[in-house]
Each structure stands twice: as structure tokens, then as C-alpha cells.
Amino acid sequence: MSVYDAVKIESLQGGPADLEQYLGKVVLVVNVASKCGLTPQYAGLERLQEKYAGRGFTVLGVPCNQFMGQEPGTSDEIAEFCSATYGVTFPMTEKVDVNGENRHALYKKLVDTADAEGHTGDIRWNFEKFILSPDGEVVARFAPQTEPDAPEVVAAIEANLPK
């Protein structure tokens, strides 16, 4: 079953994000925050977007304020920060909870996937990454400290790009 089945989420700008538009693409889903020590990863995420967008790939940023309040802004403030500071062009969703009783349905479908160390379950921090295959299956998970352009992330993206 695809991650996109029955998952509804709003875009950062408001209105439905329509996740089904990503069927047929490789998607790197990452929970993001503007005031985190890992925030410079936005630059690497944008480089991936620029490099692979024309080959059936997109980053999907998911703002979250659950980790020490490091994403306190409004949707407009988040969008302005990402654009002005990192030139972000990839799509972003509304701010959601990725853990706890109010965990968004998207993350309910992601967290059972293990990373290379075998971690499943709760998101550990900002910038945890998941790769979805073109059919919407979760094929990889990477720890927050793993840079977006790390060899293992790039290899997982390239292995799943549409032919």
C-alpha cells in the first residue's frame, strides 16, 4: 500500500498538498526546522532538488515544532525563511506533529521503516529522512545527522529513480 493512500495534508501555502501527485516520483520526505543546528541541511536538500528534479524526484519538506520548539514560525515566516536563506524551491507541507498522539497520518505510515542501524518508531530529531519509491513505498530511512547528499542517500535516490 502506498504512503499516499488516504493521507491528507495541507501545503505550506494552504490548501491540499495532493500527495498523489508524487506517484511516479522518488520523494525524500524530511521533517524540517528553521532554528536547529541541522538547519543548514536545507542547502543540501535544495542541491538534491536541483540535481534530480528533472529525473522524477522531489524533496518534500515537512515543518515540525516538536523538537525544542525549533520551528516556531507561521507558514508565511517558514516560507520566507526557507526562500530567503536557502533558496528553497521544493514543496513544503503545513507544520505537523511527527510523534505522539497527534502524529500526522503521513508519519504514521513512515515510522515503521528501519534505518541502517535498525531504528524504527519515533522520529528522533529534525531532519530525519525517508525515501519513497515511485509507487509510494518507503524504501529507506536516514538519521537526522545524515547529510542529504551523503553517498548512501544519493545511492538510494538513484537506485529508485524512474527509468
C-alpha beads as a LAMMPS data file, in Angstrom:
LAMMPS data file: protein, C-alpha beads

163 atoms
162 bonds

1 atom types
1 bond types

-500.0 500.0 xlo xhi
-500.0 500.0 ylo yhi
-500.0 500.0 zlo zhi

Masses

1 110.0

Atoms # bond

1 1 1 0.000 0.000 0.000
2 1 1 1.308 3.438 -0.957
3 1 1 2.181 6.008 1.699
4 1 1 -0.131 8.346 -0.164
5 1 1 -3.253 6.199 0.266
6 1 1 -5.797 8.093 2.362
7 1 1 -3.201 10.583 3.644
8 1 1 -4.373 14.179 3.551
9 1 1 -2.021 17.052 4.320
10 1 1 -2.102 20.752 3.597
11 1 1 0.594 22.619 1.711
12 1 1 2.596 25.306 3.492
13 1 1 0.771 27.926 1.428
14 1 1 -2.625 26.482 2.411
15 1 1 -4.904 24.116 0.539
16 1 1 -4.402 20.410 -0.058
17 1 1 -0.877 19.253 -0.854
18 1 1 -2.253 16.360 -3.007
19 1 1 0.395 13.758 -2.243
20 1 1 -0.825 11.552 -5.080
21 1 1 0.906 13.974 -7.489
22 1 1 4.159 12.334 -6.345
23 1 1 3.219 8.863 -7.591
24 1 1 5.790 8.020 -10.237
25 1 1 8.495 10.065 -8.497
26 1 1 11.120 9.362 -5.885
27 1 1 10.376 11.540 -2.849
28 1 1 12.706 12.446 0.003
29 1 1 10.427 13.295 2.940
30 1 1 12.184 15.237 5.690
31 1 1 10.890 16.924 8.837
32 1 1 12.439 20.387 8.877
33 1 1 13.006 23.238 11.319
34 1 1 14.351 26.767 10.910
35 1 1 16.163 27.163 14.232
36 1 1 18.056 23.881 14.558
37 1 1 21.746 23.103 14.425
38 1 1 20.899 20.891 11.437
39 1 1 19.049 23.660 9.570
40 1 1 21.980 24.150 7.137
41 1 1 20.884 20.793 5.666
42 1 1 18.350 22.874 3.711
43 1 1 21.237 23.726 1.351
44 1 1 21.932 20.044 0.658
45 1 1 18.239 19.312 0.221
46 1 1 17.979 22.100 -2.330
47 1 1 21.052 20.791 -4.198
48 1 1 19.358 17.381 -4.450
49 1 1 16.184 19.051 -5.708
50 1 1 18.104 20.934 -8.388
51 1 1 20.135 17.892 -9.455
52 1 1 17.343 15.316 -9.676
53 1 1 14.052 17.207 -10.194
54 1 1 14.211 16.666 -13.938
55 1 1 14.629 12.913 -13.434
56 1 1 11.466 12.222 -11.425
57 1 1 12.498 13.298 -7.924
58 1 1 11.425 15.802 -5.324
59 1 1 12.191 16.729 -1.754
60 1 1 9.100 17.192 0.425
61 1 1 9.772 19.350 3.479
62 1 1 7.517 18.817 6.498
63 1 1 7.914 21.538 9.151
64 1 1 7.648 20.334 12.744
65 1 1 7.935 22.213 16.043
66 1 1 8.173 19.192 18.376
67 1 1 11.917 19.319 18.990
68 1 1 12.741 22.098 21.476
69 1 1 10.391 24.493 19.647
70 1 1 12.829 24.911 16.761
71 1 1 10.129 25.644 14.164
72 1 1 8.031 28.294 15.924
73 1 1 7.104 30.374 12.870
74 1 1 3.878 30.770 10.969
75 1 1 3.550 29.267 7.496
76 1 1 4.471 32.625 5.933
77 1 1 7.517 33.001 8.203
78 1 1 8.703 29.471 7.406
79 1 1 8.283 30.023 3.660
80 1 1 10.123 33.355 3.792
81 1 1 12.999 31.916 5.840
82 1 1 13.443 28.931 3.505
83 1 1 13.306 31.048 0.372
84 1 1 15.451 33.941 1.549
85 1 1 18.058 31.931 3.468
86 1 1 18.408 28.760 1.392
87 1 1 16.634 29.440 -1.915
88 1 1 14.319 26.501 -1.305
89 1 1 12.245 25.559 -4.356
90 1 1 10.978 22.142 -3.235
91 1 1 7.420 21.727 -1.918
92 1 1 6.656 22.084 1.777
93 1 1 3.664 20.959 3.792
94 1 1 1.883 22.512 6.709
95 1 1 3.546 22.244 10.119
96 1 1 2.624 18.893 11.728
97 1 1 3.437 16.626 14.650
98 1 1 5.661 13.694 13.690
99 1 1 5.498 11.961 17.099
100 1 1 2.967 11.443 19.877
101 1 1 -0.772 11.054 19.964
102 1 1 -1.230 13.784 17.339
103 1 1 1.292 12.245 14.903
104 1 1 0.232 13.103 11.377
105 1 1 -1.064 10.232 9.229
106 1 1 1.899 10.639 6.855
107 1 1 4.340 9.901 9.664
108 1 1 2.198 7.035 10.948
109 1 1 2.971 5.380 7.616
110 1 1 6.696 6.225 7.715
111 1 1 7.929 5.395 11.216
112 1 1 7.809 1.595 10.990
113 1 1 10.661 1.646 8.460
114 1 1 14.095 0.917 9.937
115 1 1 17.225 2.927 9.217
116 1 1 20.676 1.358 8.712
117 1 1 21.084 0.961 12.495
118 1 1 17.705 -0.736 12.830
119 1 1 15.904 2.246 14.432
120 1 1 12.149 2.261 13.928
121 1 1 9.433 4.214 15.638
122 1 1 9.561 7.807 16.812
123 1 1 11.354 10.465 14.832
124 1 1 14.494 11.306 16.807
125 1 1 15.075 14.916 15.758
126 1 1 14.656 17.457 12.986
127 1 1 15.847 16.401 9.523
128 1 1 15.135 12.664 9.742
129 1 1 14.802 11.477 6.149
130 1 1 12.672 8.900 4.324
131 1 1 12.902 7.913 0.678
132 1 1 9.739 6.854 -1.111
133 1 1 9.849 4.840 -4.325
134 1 1 7.830 5.934 -7.374
135 1 1 4.952 3.699 -6.212
136 1 1 4.892 5.373 -2.785
137 1 1 6.618 2.633 -0.779
138 1 1 9.091 3.600 1.959
139 1 1 12.444 2.224 0.786
140 1 1 14.946 3.926 3.096
141 1 1 15.259 5.893 6.323
142 1 1 18.205 8.030 7.418
143 1 1 19.117 9.550 10.776
144 1 1 18.858 13.314 11.231
145 1 1 22.648 13.768 11.248
146 1 1 22.985 12.082 7.845
147 1 1 23.604 14.858 5.334
148 1 1 21.119 14.991 2.435
149 1 1 23.909 14.498 -0.103
150 1 1 25.634 11.667 1.814
151 1 1 26.631 8.807 -0.504
152 1 1 24.074 6.418 0.999
153 1 1 21.220 8.904 0.483
154 1 1 22.272 9.655 -3.092
155 1 1 22.614 5.926 -3.829
156 1 1 19.089 5.247 -2.522
157 1 1 17.677 8.099 -4.627
158 1 1 19.474 6.983 -7.779
159 1 1 18.516 3.325 -7.283
160 1 1 14.845 4.276 -7.260
161 1 1 14.658 6.943 -9.967
162 1 1 12.189 6.131 -12.744
163 1 1 13.867 4.632 -15.788

Bonds

1 1 1 2
2 1 2 3
3 1 3 4
4 1 4 5
5 1 5 6
6 1 6 7
7 1 7 8
8 1 8 9
9 1 9 10
10 1 10 11
11 1 11 12
12 1 12 13
13 1 13 14
14 1 14 15
15 1 15 16
16 1 16 17
17 1 17 18
18 1 18 19
19 1 19 20
20 1 20 21
21 1 21 22
22 1 22 23
23 1 23 24
24 1 24 25
25 1 25 26
26 1 26 27
27 1 27 28
28 1 28 29
29 1 29 30
30 1 30 31
31 1 31 32
32 1 32 33
33 1 33 34
34 1 34 35
35 1 35 36
36 1 36 37
37 1 37 38
38 1 38 39
39 1 39 40
40 1 40 41
41 1 41 42
42 1 42 43
43 1 43 44
44 1 44 45
45 1 45 46
46 1 46 47
47 1 47 48
48 1 48 49
49 1 49 50
50 1 50 51
51 1 51 52
52 1 52 53
53 1 53 54
54 1 54 55
55 1 55 56
56 1 56 57
57 1 57 58
58 1 58 59
59 1 59 60
60 1 60 61
61 1 61 62
62 1 62 63
63 1 63 64
64 1 64 65
65 1 65 66
66 1 66 67
67 1 67 68
68 1 68 69
69 1 69 70
70 1 70 71
71 1 71 72
72 1 72 73
73 1 73 74
74 1 74 75
75 1 75 76
76 1 76 77
77 1 77 78
78 1 78 79
79 1 79 80
80 1 80 81
81 1 81 82
82 1 82 83
83 1 83 84
84 1 84 85
85 1 85 86
86 1 86 87
87 1 87 88
88 1 88 89
89 1 89 90
90 1 90 91
91 1 91 92
92 1 92 93
93 1 93 94
94 1 94 95
95 1 95 96
96 1 96 97
97 1 97 98
98 1 98 99
99 1 99 100
100 1 100 101
101 1 101 102
102 1 102 103
103 1 103 104
104 1 104 105
105 1 105 106
106 1 106 107
107 1 107 108
108 1 108 109
109 1 109 110
110 1 110 111
111 1 111 112
112 1 112 113
113 1 113 114
114 1 114 115
115 1 115 116
116 1 116 117
117 1 117 118
118 1 118 119
119 1 119 120
120 1 120 121
121 1 121 122
122 1 122 123
123 1 123 124
124 1 124 125
125 1 125 126
126 1 126 127
127 1 127 128
128 1 128 129
129 1 129 130
130 1 130 131
131 1 131 132
132 1 132 133
133 1 133 134
134 1 134 135
135 1 135 136
136 1 136 137
137 1 137 138
138 1 138 139
139 1 139 140
140 1 140 141
141 1 141 142
142 1 142 143
143 1 143 144
144 1 144 145
145 1 145 146
146 1 146 147
147 1 147 148
148 1 148 149
149 1 149 150
150 1 150 151
151 1 151 152
152 1 152 153
153 1 153 154
154 1 154 155
155 1 155 156
156 1 156 157
157 1 157 158
158 1 158 159
159 1 159 160
160 1 160 161
161 1 161 162
162 1 162 163
